[in-house]
Amino acid sequence: MDATNGTTDQTFEAFARHDFYRAVNEHLVDRTLQIRERVEEPVRRALDLACGTGAVTQLLADRVRQLREPVEIIGVDPSTAALEKARKLVGSAAAFVVGTAQAFSDIVTGVDIILFCNAIHLLPQKEPVVAEAHRALNPGGVLGFNTSFYDGCYAPGTERFYKLWMLRSLQMLKRETGLRPDRNRVEAMNWLTPEDYRVMLERNGFQIEEMKTEVANMTCESWQDISQYSEFANGALPGIPVDVATPILKRSVAEAFDELQIETLPRNWLQVVARAV
Ligand SMILES: C[S@@+](CC[C@H](N)C(=O)[O-])C[C@H]1O[C@@H](n2cnc3c(N)ncnc32)[C@H](O)[C@@H]1O
């Protein structure tokens, strides 16, 4: 519950506190900075695109504090509720601006690095965002992005977990509320392959510097935390109000973990660093 207003917090904040999540993002931030360091010019401006509640912005601020020259950090996200939390978390180390990944190069330009974490899969059209990132970056600038929703994100042997979780949640939903998700209400999520991302980046003036899979071991608690994030709950049980969907998803994922007798579930994160050429 959100202690300030007594409602359930529907942002990504609770999930973003998990150690495995911090680790995958930290690795991406570090690799993006290291690859940018090959350019002789210092990093002056950095953008955290789709910064949400500021978890990655905070990582970035910690890292750039160690650089010789000061770095201006800007976080962009369309959610004012998330930005409010980001401001509280990061303080004056970054400026936060309302904006979208489809149109930010008029608000933020001349950047040396862009981090775009855990968000590209949310966008039905990904190519305009890649083009926009290229416009906003200085020559030699570096884009680092990651996603755990792509064609290849299910670690081998884990498909049965997702099937069981959905089965248990649908059974629970029907039994307790009589409701069924409305599959017509959800836009099919467009999960690209790593190769699709490679081709799209190269087509838009980027050179791939690194593309790899990192395995994160997700706990039951982390799935419960992501179940309260409105975008996730809407995707898992479309058409069901979030305050109904979230408790069902939380209880059914605990059942799935119990039935399969697992402590953690491996999930693949695609980590990509590309340079504007
Ligand atoms: C899963 S959160 C990731 C937050 C943060 N980047 C992280 O890795 O912890 C996804 C974020 O994408 C934002 N988002 C959704 N649609 C967007 C869009 N069209 N442009 C930019 N950000 C968007 C959401 O508001 C949310 O804050």
The ligand as a Tripos MOL2 file, in Angstrom:
@<TRIPOS>MOLECULE
LIG
   27    29     1     0     0
SMALL
NO_CHARGES

@<TRIPOS>ATOM
      1 C1          8.8960   -0.9510  -16.6260 C.3       1 LIG1
      2 S1          9.0910    0.7530  -16.3770 S.3       1 LIG1
      3 C2         10.8500    0.9420  -16.4610 C.3       1 LIG1
      4 C3         11.3510    2.1010  -15.6760 C.3       1 LIG1
      5 C4         12.8610    2.2670  -15.6430 C.3       1 LIG1
      6 N1         13.3940    2.5750  -16.9610 N.3       1 LIG1
      7 C5         13.5160    1.0160  -15.1210 C.2       1 LIG1
      8 O1         14.1750    0.3090  -15.8890 O.co2     1 LIG1
      9 O2         13.3810    0.7250  -13.9350 O.co2     1 LIG1
     10 C6          8.5670    1.3230  -17.9560 C.3       1 LIG1
     11 C7          8.4350    2.8280  -18.0340 C.3       1 LIG1
     12 O3          8.1460    3.1810  -19.3770 O.3       1 LIG1
     13 C8          7.2960    4.2870  -19.3460 C.3       1 LIG1
     14 N2          6.6390    4.4330  -20.6500 N.ar      1 LIG1
     15 C9          5.5130    3.8600  -21.0920 C.ar      1 LIG1
     16 N3          5.2280    4.2810  -22.3370 N.ar      1 LIG1
     17 C10         6.2110    5.1540  -22.6880 C.ar      1 LIG1
     18 C11         6.4860    5.9530  -23.8390 C.ar      1 LIG1
     19 N4          5.6900    5.9260  -24.8920 N.pl3     1 LIG1
     20 N5          7.5740    6.7320  -23.8100 N.ar      1 LIG1
     21 C12         8.3990    6.7620  -22.7530 C.ar      1 LIG1
     22 N6          8.1960    6.0280  -21.6440 N.ar      1 LIG1
     23 C13         7.1110    5.2400  -21.6140 C.ar      1 LIG1
     24 C14         6.3540    4.0130  -18.2070 C.3       1 LIG1
     25 O4          5.7270    5.1980  -17.7420 O.3       1 LIG1
     26 C15         7.3040    3.3980  -17.1870 C.3       1 LIG1
     27 O5          7.8100    4.3740  -16.3100 O.3       1 LIG1
@<TRIPOS>BOND
     1     1     2 1
     2     2     3 1
     3     2    10 1
     4     3     4 1
     5     4     5 1
     6     5     6 1
     7     5     7 1
     8     7     8 2
     9     7     9 1
    10    10    11 1
    11    11    12 1
    12    11    26 1
    13    12    13 1
    14    13    14 1
    15    13    24 1
    16    14    15 ar
    17    14    23 ar
    18    15    16 ar
    19    16    17 ar
    20    17    18 ar
    21    17    23 ar
    22    18    19 1
    23    18    20 ar
    24    20    21 ar
    25    21    22 ar
    26    22    23 ar
    27    24    25 1
    28    24    26 1
    29    26    27 1
@<TRIPOS>SUBSTRUCTURE
     1 LIG1         1 GROUP 0 **** ****
